[in-house]
Each structure stands twice: as C-alpha cells, then as structure tokens.
Amino acid sequence: MKPYVICLMHSSLDGRTHPSRWRPKGAGTDWFEKIHDELGGHAWVIGRVTGSEFAKGKPYPETAGETFPRQSWFARRDAKTYGVVLDAQGKIGWGRSDIGGDPIVVVLTENVPDSHLAGLRGEGVSYIFAGKSEIDLALTLDILNRELGVKRLLVEGGGVANGAFLRAGLIDEFNLILSPAIDGAKGAPFVFDSTDADSDKRAPLAAMTLESTRDLGGGVLLLRYLIKNDPQAMPK
C-alpha cells in the first residue's frame, strides 16, 4: 500500500533552494521545520546529496569480512518518525544512527558491497533494498509502509530526489514555502530537478489544484497544491 506522499520545500521566488544565496538574506528561513512538524509525517525522505550534509563519518572501509543477505535490516521499528535517505550505491558513512532523533533508514540497491552493510549495522543504521542497480521508488514506498507502518511520507529534497518522485507519479501533495527573496544566479539547485539521463522525461501530472494559501507573515507564503497524476502517463 502506498503512503500518502507530500513534497515539502522552501524556495526563493525563482525556485532556488539554498537560502544562503538569497537576497535579501534570512527571508522566512525559520519556517521549514515548523511546517514539517505540522504536516505530521511518519517518515521523511531526502536524496544522497542532501543526506551527506548530515553525515558525521567517513565512507566505511572495504573489507573482506562477513557477507550479508540482500534483505531489509532494521535497528529499530518502534520510532514515531524515521529519516529515510536514498543512497543507491552506499556512498555515505554516517557516524550517527539518527537525525534530530529520527532513526536513519537508508535505501540501497543490491550491488552495494558487504563492507558497507557491515558499517551500517555497526552504527545501528537500518537499511532496505529497493532494486538491483537503481532505486525503485514505488518499491521503496511499499517496503516503508509494509515494514515500518509509514502511511504519510514527506519528500524534502534535494531537487533530483524530488524530481524522481514527481516523474514516478508518486507525489500526492506539494507544499511550497515561498520566500520574498531571489537567488538570481547560476549554480543553485531547484525545487524539482533531474539528472542528465532524465532531462527529457516529464512528470505525469494531469492536474494541480491550489487547496490553500497561507500568509506566514513577512511576505512569506505557504502554497498547498493537491496533485492528480495521469495513470496513462505513469512510468511502466
């Protein structure tokens, strides 16, 4: 069963997501965590690049030690909220087992080396497998729901991860915190983006309905859109 998926992002008026580059500075940057808490997800998910910003360790050393089955492994199943990180090739050495108190669950592919699995287990970081060489996002959602009871999931970047969920037709709702600031230069990530390989693929959006507009003060708006995906245009 697929969880209800909400994409939550905070951007400048030109759709950029690095507040340090915005001008004027500090426009509404204290709202993200407040809205995150209000939305009440059972888990939140980020991509590898964003996830690496939270890592405190180095990549796990390659060793010829124990081999592990390519099956889900959970250090904890009793958390109120989980932090899910897409790390297809197992690049992140965590040095921690939670982010802000939320236990980490890493989404891997089956070609990750056993030494990486040993490192994750040693640090108490849970992991699931969702594909042989590329992550299957629909399978990821099914596993999170089935194994951890995740019924409400927040997708929170970066742009490539958001774009992958969008193009897979998996996002049900989009909440955008829009700040009165502009980036205005090349190089910053967008709310939705893609890899070069996916640059010609389009999202199967059939309709977006503005459900509500909330004035957060100081010129900051919260826009809530409901998304309808076209089943005929969904990836096979």
JOGIGI-V49977 format. One record per backbone hydrogen bond with DSSP energy under -1.0 kcal/mol. CO is the residue of the C=O (numbers start at 1). NH is the residue of the N-H. If there is no record, write none. Layout:
co->[CO | CO]
nh->[NH | NH]
//
This chain:
co->[4 | 5 | 5 | 6 | 7 | 9 | 11 | 12 | 15 | 16 | 18 | 19 | 23 | 26 | 28 | 31 | 32 | 33 | 34 | 35 | 42 | 43 | 44 | 45 | 46 | 47 | 48 | 51 | 69 | 73 | 82 | 83 | 84 | 85 | 87 | 88 | 93 | 94 | 97 | 99 | 102 | 103 | 104 | 105 | 106 | 107 | 108 | 109 | 113 | 114 | 115 | 116 | 117 | 118 | 119 | 120 | 121 | 126 | 127 | 128 | 130 | 131 | 132 | 136 | 137 | 138 | 139 | 140 | 141 | 142 | 143 | 144 | 144 | 145 | 151 | 152 | 152 | 153 | 154 | 155 | 157 | 158 | 159 | 159 | 160 | 161 | 162 | 163 | 164 | 165 | 166 | 172 | 173 | 174 | 175 | 176 | 177 | 178 | 179 | 181 | 182 | 189 | 196 | 198 | 203 | 204 | 207 | 209 | 212 | 214 | 217 | 220 | 221 | 222 | 223 | 224 | 224 | 225 | 226 | 228 | 228 | 230]
nh->[153 | 172 | 173 | 155 | 175 | 177 | 179 | 15 | 191 | 12 | 21 | 22 | 182 | 28 | 31 | 35 | 36 | 37 | 38 | 39 | 82 | 154 | 84 | 156 | 86 | 51 | 52 | 54 | 71 | 127 | 44 | 105 | 46 | 107 | 90 | 109 | 57 | 56 | 104 | 102 | 99 | 83 | 126 | 85 | 128 | 87 | 130 | 112 | 117 | 118 | 119 | 120 | 121 | 122 | 123 | 125 | 124 | 106 | 73 | 108 | 136 | 110 | 111 | 140 | 141 | 142 | 143 | 144 | 145 | 146 | 147 | 148 | 150 | 149 | 4 | 42 | 43 | 6 | 45 | 8 | 47 | 162 | 163 | 193 | 164 | 165 | 166 | 167 | 168 | 170 | 169 | 227 | 7 | 225 | 9 | 223 | 11 | 221 | 181 | 13 | 23 | 17 | 199 | 201 | 205 | 230 | 228 | 226 | 224 | 222 | 220 | 216 | 178 | 214 | 176 | 211 | 212 | 174 | 209 | 206 | 207 | 233]
//
